[in-house]
Amino acid sequence: MGDTADGQTRTIWINAGEASGDMHGAALIRALRERAPAMRFTGMGGPAMAAAGMDLAFESRMLSTLGLTEVVHALPRIVRMLAATWRRLKELRPAAVILLDAPDYNFFLARMARRLSIPCYFYISPQVWAWRTGRVRFLKTHAREILCILPFEQEFYERHGVRAEFIGHPLMDEIPFGRLDAIIPDPDLVGVLPGSRRKELAALLAEFGEAARQLRRFRPELRFAVIRAPSVAPETLRAGWPADVPMTLVEPEDRYAAMRRASFLIAASGTVTLESALIGTPTIVAYRLSRLTFALARRTIDVKHISLPNLILDEQVFPELLQEQAGAGTIAAVGRAWLTDRTALPGIRQRLAVLRSRMGEPGAPGRAARIILDDLARLPERTARPLA
């Protein structure tokens, strides 16, 4: 269904707001193109989506903010981007809008799509089940369908009367498990993943570096591999890392092998913690927001854990260090405990072993593409007039 009845090529607008969304968006584009080779893609993304053939109208790094108060400083840029997006959507009248992550931004696009009578799909469900659950009513009104990638999400949405389907997690396609499972972890290697957003790096990179220094004093033979996110310049990581602590910089395309090879990881909270859990590497999860953002979040967040592996397994397998706890001393203390107790790391790996079976079968991007294209085929041709 790449072409319309009059022979014009159809376009889909896809919006991804961060590095993990860029990766998942690229896989979805490839799956859509397999079924509709003539279809074109534009919207917001990063290098992976561009490599998959999308014409980038906006780069996802332009949304590199974290937390409620941090968004305030970026507000003028965000407003300009939204205004430009509205103009582009009115001009292009795409066949569909597909939204990945970044709900605070993408909800504005969902409103735009509805005003223009453009079908809107959410791929990578916004985590309204964790906080601000009242927003599920918005999704019921504005989304044709929620394509869920976490096993507990479909039941949540259906309980609220929202059309949703669990399609499995795209990481089950993206992580090369067969190759990684053959890698034996190096007991003297620690992996470091300080995040992809500017605020994350500012809050955590120096703490991770100091924790590495303290761990190296405890065990001088330790080596550290800092794994670079695609949106982060190598110079940024080198500048923020202690000069007296040797480290190897790992490029994004080599991250999975480096994560598997490490005895354990120190990571900023995010999709990377689910990657590390599926790969089977114990991880210390750190999370820091501004004091005001964290105070507001504590009033609204309604989950027992912040990291996806702990949520899915319904137990704290990965230690979660929040705010002041996400400091070098506490991180190093957990690392020392793991290195001292010979049963600690194998015990965590054993608890992680059941996770893959809960994430669905490989093929999530293909299932998402089929659902979207089949649904679009059932819709009548749109006049593309804005709603009153």
Summary of the structure (lengths in Angstrom):
residues: 388
radius of gyration: 21.3
end to end distance: 28.8
largest distance: 70.4
contacts: 1304
relative contact order: 0.13
helix: 51%
strand: 18%
